[in-house]
Every structure is written in C-alpha cells, then in structure tokens.
Amino acid sequence: MAKTKTGICAVILSVASFFFILTAFCSGYWLVNDGKIPDPNFIRIGLWEVCFENFEDFRHHYDNKFTGCWWVFEEEYYIIHDFLLPPFFIATQFFFTLCMTLVLVAVALTWLYCFCSRDHDKYLILLMSNALNHWIAGFCGFVAVIVFGLNGDKRDWMPYWQHNDLGWSYAFAVVGSLLLWPAGALFLTEGRRVKYRQLDRSRPASQYSMEAPKPSHTDI
C-alpha cells in the first residue's frame, strides 16, 4: 500500500537506527586504547568482548596473564570478574540488551506497517504500538550510553585510563538511540492522522437537502 511521506521517513529512520544499534551491540569498540603508549595491556572492549595484551590484575598478584580477545564471561576471566564487570558495565549491558530486543520488535512492527492496508481495523493500533516501542527502546539505549559514557574511561577501570577513548561502537550506539526518538514521533504523527481520518468518516451525513428552493407561484 502507498504510504505518506511521514510514514516513509519513519521507516527510513527505523531501519537506520536498527543498523546502528545492531552494529554497536555486536562490535567490540566501545572503549579503545589510543595507541599512544608502547605495549598497552588493554586494547579494546565491547559489550561482549574484551582484548588484552599481557594483562594482569594489579590488585592481585596472579601468575597468569591475559592475552587476546575473549568473551567477557569467559571462564578463565572468573578471577577478575569483579574488575572486568563492574556494576556500571552490567547496567550498560542490561539496558542496551533491552534496547536491542525492542528494536527487533520495532523492525517486525515496521515490516507489518509497510504491507498493512490503511483500511485495516488494526492499522491505528499498529502505528501507536510502534511509536511507543521506539520510544521505550530509545530510552533504554539512552540510559545505556549515558551510564557507559560517564564511567567507561574513568581511572578506576581499565589501565592507562588517560589513553583510553570512547570508540566508534559507542558512537554508533549513541546515534542509533537518538534516531529512535524521531522515528517514534513520526509513527505517532502518522497514527494521529489516521485517527482524525477515521473520525471524519464516522461523522453522520447531513440530513438537510442542498437543493435550491423552488420558486413560489401566485394564482390570480
């Protein structure tokens, strides 16, 4: 079915936000070393992967050192979980996972919108649900990026904190989360338009005839 310009823009923003959020969710460059120091112990970290180079926890004198890129919940990392997975990082994972889940729902709802007739009795509900879903996903993503942005490069987490920068994965997460808000607003605008159209159709037709009055005749 043909869609309005508002609906087309909403679909474009929804697809773009899905691309950015999915990339940020799967990639491992939320926090990266700037490469300005020789032989850094910390290389980079994402939501689910961390890369070290001869890293050892300075708070505990363990014999083993960690090298390479591994899943953050890897069994070998259990001895440094308190360092590797602080509360703010767990909160970031939690809220961004919620955001990713809701974005997948948004993709399904947007796909239904693209092929749903405007005359369908559930069309308005579809639009309103999609708008609300986008906003909740945007809120979860916004919380995740704020929490990580405030705590990710502090001196009490990864070593050589002054040489650690927020990476492009984090930037993608920010952009994707922000795009969800205008996408939801456009779906809401489209829903309000459909609602007003339905109200206009439900109004009763005028009971008065619009025919011109007949001229009067006088018998003499």
C-alpha positions as CSV (number, residue, x, y, z in Angstrom):
1,M,0.0,0.0,0.0
2,A,1.1,3.5,-0.8
3,K,2.4,5.4,2.3
4,T,2.7,9.1,3.2
5,K,5.9,11.0,3.3
6,T,5.7,10.9,7.1
7,G,5.4,7.1,7.1
8,I,8.3,6.7,4.6
9,C,10.6,8.9,6.7
10,A,9.6,6.9,9.9
11,V,10.5,3.7,8.1
12,I,13.9,5.1,7.0
13,L,14.8,6.3,10.5
14,S,13.7,3.0,12.0
15,V,15.9,1.0,9.6
16,A,18.8,3.3,10.2
17,S,18.5,3.0,14.0
18,F,18.4,-0.8,13.7
19,F,21.6,-0.8,11.7
20,F,23.5,1.5,14.1
21,I,22.2,-0.4,17.2
22,L,22.9,-3.8,15.9
23,T,26.4,-2.8,14.9
24,A,27.1,-1.3,18.3
25,F,25.6,-4.4,20.0
26,C,27.8,-6.8,18.2
27,S,31.1,-4.9,17.8
28,G,33.8,-4.6,20.3
29,Y,34.9,-1.0,20.2
30,W,33.0,0.8,22.9
31,L,36.3,1.7,24.7
32,V,39.7,1.6,22.9
33,N,43.3,2.3,23.6
34,D,44.5,5.3,21.6
35,G,47.8,3.6,20.7
36,K,50.0,6.3,22.0
37,I,51.8,4.1,24.5
38,P,54.1,1.2,23.8
39,D,52.8,-2.3,24.7
40,P,49.4,-1.4,26.2
41,N,47.9,-4.0,28.5
42,F,44.4,-3.1,27.5
43,I,43.4,-2.9,23.8
44,R,39.7,-2.6,23.5
45,I,36.3,-3.7,24.9
46,G,32.8,-4.0,23.7
47,L,29.6,-5.2,25.4
48,W,30.6,-8.9,25.0
49,E,34.3,-9.0,24.0
50,V,37.5,-7.7,25.6
51,C,41.0,-7.7,24.2
52,F,44.1,-7.7,26.4
53,E,47.9,-7.9,25.8
54,N,49.8,-9.5,28.8
55,F,47.2,-8.1,31.2
56,E,47.3,-8.9,34.9
57,D,45.2,-7.6,37.6
58,F,47.3,-5.1,39.5
59,R,45.2,-5.6,42.7
60,H,46.0,-9.3,42.8
61,H,49.3,-11.0,42.2
62,Y,48.2,-13.8,40.0
63,D,50.7,-15.7,37.9
64,N,48.6,-15.9,34.8
65,K,48.4,-13.1,32.3
66,F,45.6,-12.5,29.8
67,T,46.3,-12.0,26.1
68,G,44.0,-12.0,23.1
69,C,40.3,-11.2,22.5
70,W,37.8,-13.2,24.6
71,W,34.2,-13.2,25.6
72,V,33.8,-11.1,28.7
73,F,32.1,-14.0,30.5
74,E,34.9,-16.5,29.6
75,E,35.5,-19.0,32.4
76,E,39.2,-18.0,32.5
77,Y,38.2,-14.5,33.5
78,Y,36.4,-15.5,36.6
79,I,39.3,-14.4,38.8
80,I,39.0,-10.8,37.5
81,H,35.2,-10.6,37.1
82,D,35.0,-8.0,39.9
83,F,37.3,-5.8,37.9
84,L,36.2,-6.7,34.4
85,L,32.4,-6.5,35.1
86,P,31.7,-3.5,37.5
87,P,28.1,-2.6,38.2
88,F,28.0,0.2,35.6
89,F,29.1,-2.2,32.9
90,I,26.5,-4.7,33.8
91,A,23.9,-2.0,33.8
92,T,25.1,-0.9,30.3
93,Q,24.8,-4.5,29.0
94,F,21.3,-4.8,30.6
95,F,19.8,-1.7,29.2
96,F,21.4,-2.0,25.8
97,T,20.2,-5.6,25.5
98,L,16.7,-4.3,26.3
99,C,17.1,-1.7,23.6
100,M,18.3,-4.3,21.1
101,T,15.4,-6.6,21.9
102,L,12.8,-3.8,21.5
103,V,14.5,-2.7,18.2
104,L,14.0,-6.2,16.9
105,V,10.3,-5.8,17.8
106,A,10.3,-2.4,16.1
107,V,11.6,-4.0,12.9
108,A,8.8,-6.5,12.9
109,L,6.2,-3.9,13.5
110,T,7.7,-1.6,10.8
111,W,7.6,-4.5,8.4
112,L,3.9,-5.1,9.2
113,Y,3.3,-1.4,8.7
114,C,4.9,-1.4,5.2
115,F,2.5,-4.1,4.0
116,C,-0.6,-3.3,6.0
117,S,-3.6,-1.6,4.4
118,R,-4.6,1.7,5.8
119,D,-8.2,0.4,5.9
120,H,-7.3,-2.4,8.2
121,D,-9.1,-2.2,11.6
122,K,-5.8,-2.7,13.5
123,Y,-3.9,-0.1,11.5
124,L,-4.1,2.6,14.1
125,I,-3.1,0.2,16.9
126,L,-0.1,-0.9,14.9
127,L,1.1,2.7,14.4
128,M,0.6,3.7,18.1
129,S,2.3,0.5,19.3
130,N,5.3,1.0,17.0
131,A,5.7,4.6,18.2
132,L,5.6,3.6,21.9
133,N,8.0,0.7,21.2
134,H,10.5,3.0,19.5
135,W,10.4,5.5,22.4
136,I,10.9,2.8,25.1
137,A,13.8,1.4,23.1
138,G,15.3,4.9,22.7
139,F,15.0,5.4,26.5
140,C,16.8,2.1,27.2
141,G,19.5,2.9,24.7
142,F,19.9,6.4,26.1
143,V,20.3,5.1,29.7
144,A,23.0,2.6,28.5
145,V,25.1,5.2,26.6
146,I,24.8,7.7,29.4
147,V,25.9,5.2,32.0
148,F,28.9,4.0,29.9
149,G,29.8,7.5,28.8
150,L,30.1,8.7,32.4
151,N,32.1,5.7,33.7
152,G,33.8,3.9,30.8
153,D,37.0,6.0,30.7
154,K,37.4,6.7,34.4
155,R,40.7,6.0,36.1
156,D,39.4,3.2,38.3
157,W,38.5,0.7,35.5
158,M,40.9,-0.1,32.6
159,P,44.6,0.5,32.9
160,Y,46.2,3.7,31.5
161,W,42.8,5.4,31.6
162,Q,44.2,8.6,30.2
163,H,45.0,6.8,26.9
164,N,41.5,5.1,26.6
165,D,38.9,6.7,24.4
166,L,35.2,6.0,23.7
167,G,35.2,4.1,20.3
168,W,33.1,4.1,17.2
169,S,30.9,1.3,18.6
170,Y,29.8,3.7,21.3
171,A,29.2,6.4,18.8
172,F,27.0,4.1,16.8
173,A,25.1,3.3,20.0
174,V,24.5,7.0,20.6
175,V,23.4,7.7,17.1
176,G,21.1,4.7,17.0
177,S,19.5,5.5,20.3
178,L,18.8,9.1,19.2
179,L,17.3,8.1,15.9
180,L,14.7,6.0,17.7
181,W,13.0,9.1,19.2
182,P,12.2,10.9,15.9
183,A,11.2,7.6,14.4
184,G,8.6,7.1,17.2
185,A,7.4,10.7,16.8
186,L,6.8,10.2,13.1
187,F,4.9,7.0,13.7
188,L,2.8,8.8,16.3
189,T,2.1,11.6,13.8
190,E,1.0,9.1,11.2
191,G,-1.2,7.5,13.8
192,R,-2.9,10.8,14.7
193,R,-3.5,11.5,11.1
194,V,-5.2,8.1,10.7
195,K,-7.3,8.7,13.8
196,Y,-8.6,12.0,12.5
197,R,-9.4,10.4,9.2
198,Q,-11.4,7.7,10.9
199,L,-13.3,10.4,13.0
200,D,-14.2,12.2,9.8
201,R,-15.6,9.1,8.2
202,S,-17.7,8.3,11.3
203,R,-19.5,11.6,11.3
204,P,-23.2,11.3,10.1
205,A,-24.1,12.8,6.8
206,S,-26.2,16.0,6.7
207,Q,-29.9,15.4,6.8
208,Y,-30.8,18.5,5.0
209,S,-31.0,18.7,1.3
210,M,-28.8,21.1,-0.5
211,E,-31.2,21.5,-3.5
212,A,-32.1,25.1,-4.5
213,P,-35.6,26.2,-3.3
214,K,-38.3,26.1,-5.9
215,P,-39.8,29.5,-7.0
216,S,-43.2,30.3,-5.5
217,H,-46.3,30.7,-7.7
218,T,-49.2,33.1,-7.1
219,D,-52.6,32.3,-8.6
220,I,-54.6,35.4,-9.7
